[in-house]
Amino acid sequence: MIKFQILLVNYWSFIYFGMLNLKLMKFKTILLVLALVSCQKEEPLKTGLIANNGMVVSAHPIASQVGLDILQKGGNAVDAAIAVQFALTVVHPSAGNIGGGGFMVYRSSDGEVHTLDFREAAPGKANRNMYIGENGMVIDGLSTRGHLASGIPGAVDGMVKAFEKFGTLSWESLVDPSVKLAAEGHILTKKEANGLNSNQENFLKFNTLPPEAVLKDEWKEGDLIKHPDLASTMIRIRDEGREGFYAGETADLIVAEMERGKGWITKEDLASYQAKWREPIIGDYRDYKIISMGPPSSGGIALLQLLNSMEPYPISDLQFHTSESIHLMVEAERRVYADRATHLGDPDFYNVPINMLADVDYNLYRMSDFDPANATSSETISAGESMMESEETTHFSIVDSQGNAVSITTTLNGGYGSKVFVSGAGFLLNNEMDDFSIKPGFPNMFGLVGGEANSIQPQKRMLSSMTPTIVEKDGKLFMVVGTPGGSTIITSVFQTIINVLDFGMGMQEAVDAKRFHHQWKPDNIFMERGGIDSLVVIDLEAKGHEFYQRGSIGRVDAILILPDGTMEAGADARGDDVASGY
Ligand code: DON
């Protein structure tokens, strides 16, 4: 039925804009007939896993199972999240990490909200010109590959701080599953095998000593992979907590790796790193309360800005993936990403105008020049190759039997981060330094530009787009949501929320729905290949939009609380993502 409605809307909007000609009409009439026929055959909509007591949705079936085991042993959502974060390091090394960082949004069953920033920070020796050569040009690849690309890892301290405040089971019991997975090995999925295969050259090129555990002529689905060095690191983290990573043998191995590879992370950098509890970003959208991550992530503010911008419009009447609704959402995205580039950075170093950006009237003002008939042009820049890098971050959503909820997005930045394994410690280091604005106006690997707010300074955190989010309705938990996807994270979370709140979709349906993305610069709509009806595309092109087709956008893992109190998972089939519940 949906397809039929979309075509009908297109049909009328073409008449409205006087673009109809006989040939087109014939084409459309045929399509309408085809749509009517295909309507009858349409597959029933997919519903995600339904659970009564607890749910874990993550990027990997083994990690989801590890989280579920913790919930079933009586652990709460934070206990499960800690175990999942560590398990993903082993089974999903392209993004799961102890060598990277992330953000956690937590809402307790009685409505208390806490947000934790365990984002990486720039090493003490870092400076704003560190990626710029003598000719004043950015040195290609220096912020994305190899030892100089890494910020000081934040994930382990993040898990320790989350545990200290909210953990209920023993720390050892949360890390131990990952010790076992690393020592005894696990079976590779097809996607993981492909990921390892396509990075063999990188692993050899960017490592000072060969990372034996991941090297192989060809990995295949079903192969057993073991990580003995990582198992030893996990044992140190299990037995010594924070000190097992930021001091002692692990710290020695990280610093030795840095010295061999001419990186800048020192023992002092590791010793001084602290994850931080931050003020959550909270705002309203229609009847819902949105709780998300504040700076140094841009995600929460940008998400609120996007939702604020939608508030005056009858978006549910405009309907899913019509040219009218896409145009409206894209125009909001364009304006919000322009703000992001200028105003957002680490709040400990830059005065981020949070109140202004999150203000409803400000966003209405920003949309006041929105033209329903025409695209607004973004000023063009030489954006270079954007969004071509393989993208890997990972998100997981957890709700426990009490109704406590955790939304964590965590990353090494690019797939397998800097590609550098800490030799002897068996884990990958991030390439998060590329999330700084390495030169004003120079696009990072996601095509995002920035300026002073996000310039490099020692110990400063690089700006993120990660948007772990929790939605409340009538004072009760309603949705837990988030995704990887670099610059597309914010728009994917935005669209998933709109899909449920305005387009009436279920959780799995909202996650499955195709996505699109605009980030101000470059000035085009990225859309998942074939993701928008071709007539809608034609209509949007007539308004002045340009399209760029690409592979999948995001991997949203989310949980929706249904009216009867059960929960529906949305696990993104774009990845190996799986929901486990009970
Ligand atoms: O923090 C950020 O916004 C980026 N480092 C996230 C990277 C990412 O999502 C890559 N993958 N999908």
Boltz pocket constraint, residues with backbone or C-beta under 6 A from the ligand:
constraints:
  - pocket:
      binder: B
      contacts: [[A, 390], [A, 391], [A, 392], [A, 393], [A, 394], [A, 411], [A, 412], [A, 413], [A, 414], [A, 432], [A, 435], [A, 463], [A, 464], [A, 465], [A, 466], [A, 483], [A, 484], [A, 485], [A, 486], [A, 487], [A, 489]]
      max_distance: 6.0
